[in-house]
Amino acid sequence: MPVVRIWRRDAPSPEPESAWDLEVRPRRAIRTAVVIAIVILVAFTAGGLLLLRAGSTGVNFRFADQVAVILIGVLGAGAVLMLTRPRVRVGAAGVAVRNILGEQLYPWDYVRGAAFPDRKSWARLELADDDYVPMLAIRSNDKIHAAEAMERLRVLGAHYTDQD
């Protein structure tokens, strides 16, 4: 029989908040995504409400069509708001990277460092076996915030792997 897990929003998180020494989220990307989502929602709502039910084109729009246009705007705004999810958390357990869809915890045994490659929009976590994971939460357009986050991540990495 398959195991089914039910997640509740008000359920306590498996780890206490104090387990993380650093939590980084993008700043400009969140503001930009919220503004764009509002514009999309307003535009599609206005378009749906202003659809003429009977026009000179011969096309007859019904109430369901108006609702569908508004719902498409809601879906588009929700998709844009997914860009506000990225987060990086660092603690004794390792580095937890949450990008658009999922979160993955990388123990310190697998982490080799953090880098900000030239001409890239976001940092990446260097892993064992020449692998890497993009960290969308540390973005180059955040400038000082990104530089401070990278420095703090490297200091914590040296602390937890005993590399002084």
C-alpha positions in Angstrom: 0.0 0.0 0.0 1.5 3.4 -0.9 2.3 5.9 1.7 0.3 9.1 1.4 1.5 12.2 3.2 -0.8 15.0 3.9 0.8 18.4 4.5 -1.0 21.0 6.6 -0.1 24.7 6.5 -0.5 25.1 10.2 1.6 22.0 11.1 4.9 22.8 12.8 7.9 22.7 10.5 10.1 19.6 11.0 13.0 21.8 12.1 13.0 24.8 14.4 13.7 28.2 12.8 16.8 28.6 14.9 18.4 25.6 13.1 19.3 28.0 10.2 22.1 30.5 10.6 21.4 32.3 7.3 18.3 32.7 5.2 18.5 34.5 1.9 15.7 35.6 -0.4 15.9 37.8 -3.5 14.8 41.4 -3.1 14.4 43.0 -6.5 13.0 39.8 -8.1 10.2 39.6 -5.6 9.2 43.3 -6.0 9.3 43.0 -9.8 7.3 39.7 -9.8 4.6 41.2 -7.5 4.2 44.3 -9.8 4.0 42.2 -12.9 1.5 39.8 -11.4 -0.7 42.8 -10.4 -0.5 44.2 -13.9 -1.4 40.9 -15.5 -4.3 40.4 -13.1 -5.7 43.9 -13.7 -5.3 43.7 -17.5 -7.0 40.3 -17.8 -9.8 41.4 -15.4 -10.4 44.6 -17.4 -10.3 42.6 -20.6 -12.8 40.0 -19.3 -15.2 42.7 -18.0 -15.0 44.8 -21.1 -15.7 41.9 -23.5 -18.7 42.9 -25.5 -21.3 40.2 -25.4 -22.6 40.9 -28.9 -20.4 42.9 -31.3 -20.3 43.8 -34.9 -17.7 41.0 -35.6 -20.4 38.3 -35.4 -18.8 36.7 -32.4 -21.0 36.3 -29.3 -19.2 36.2 -26.0 -21.0 34.7 -23.1 -20.6 35.2 -19.4 -18.5 32.0 -19.2 -16.0 33.5 -21.7 -15.6 36.6 -19.5 -15.0 34.5 -16.5 -12.5 32.3 -18.4 -10.5 35.4 -19.5 -10.3 36.5 -15.8 -9.3 33.1 -14.7 -6.5 33.0 -17.3 -5.3 36.2 -15.8 -5.4 34.7 -12.3 -3.4 31.7 -13.5 -0.8 33.9 -15.2 -0.4 36.1 -12.1 0.0 32.9 -10.0 2.7 31.6 -12.4 4.6 34.9 -12.1 4.3 34.8 -8.3 6.0 31.4 -8.3 9.2 33.4 -9.0 9.0 34.7 -5.5 9.7 31.3 -3.9 13.5 31.0 -4.2 15.3 30.8 -0.9 18.6 29.6 0.5 19.1 28.5 4.1 22.4 27.6 5.7 22.8 25.7 9.0 24.6 22.9 10.7 22.6 20.3 8.6 23.9 21.8 5.3 22.6 24.1 2.7 18.9 24.0 1.8 18.2 25.4 -1.7 14.6 26.1 -2.8 14.2 27.3 -6.3 10.9 27.6 -8.2 9.3 24.2 -7.4 11.1 22.3 -4.7 13.6 22.4 -1.9 16.6 20.2 -1.5 19.0 19.9 1.5 22.6 19.4 0.6 24.7 18.1 3.6 28.1 19.7 4.1 29.8 16.5 3.0 28.6 17.1 -0.6 29.1 20.9 -0.7 32.4 22.1 -2.1 31.7 25.8 -2.2 29.7 28.6 -3.6 30.5 30.6 -6.7 29.1 33.5 -8.7 30.2 32.8 -12.3 30.9 35.7 -14.7 27.9 37.0 -16.6 25.4 34.8 -14.7 22.3 36.2 -13.1 22.5 34.0 -10.0 25.0 32.2 -7.8 25.5 28.4 -7.7 26.3 25.9 -5.1 29.3 23.8 -6.1 28.8 20.1 -5.2 31.0 17.0 -5.2 31.7 15.2 -8.6 31.8 18.6 -10.5 28.1 19.1 -10.1 26.3 22.4 -9.2 22.9 23.7 -8.2 21.7 27.2 -9.2 20.7 29.3 -6.2 18.0 31.6 -7.6 17.7 33.4 -4.3 21.2 35.0 -4.6 20.8 37.2 -7.7 23.3 39.6 -9.3 20.8 42.4 -9.5 20.6 42.5 -5.7 24.2 43.8 -5.7 25.3 44.4 -2.1 22.7 42.1 -0.7 24.0 39.3 -2.9 27.6 40.0 -2.1 26.9 39.9 1.7 24.9 36.7 1.3 27.8 35.0 -0.6 30.3 36.2 2.0 28.2 34.9 4.9 27.6 31.6 3.1 31.3 31.1 2.6 32.1 32.0 6.2 29.4 29.5 7.5 30.7 26.9 5.0 34.2 27.2 6.4 32.9 27.1 9.9 30.8 23.9 9.4 33.4 22.1 7.4 36.3 23.2 9.6 38.2 24.8 6.8 39.8 27.9 8.2 
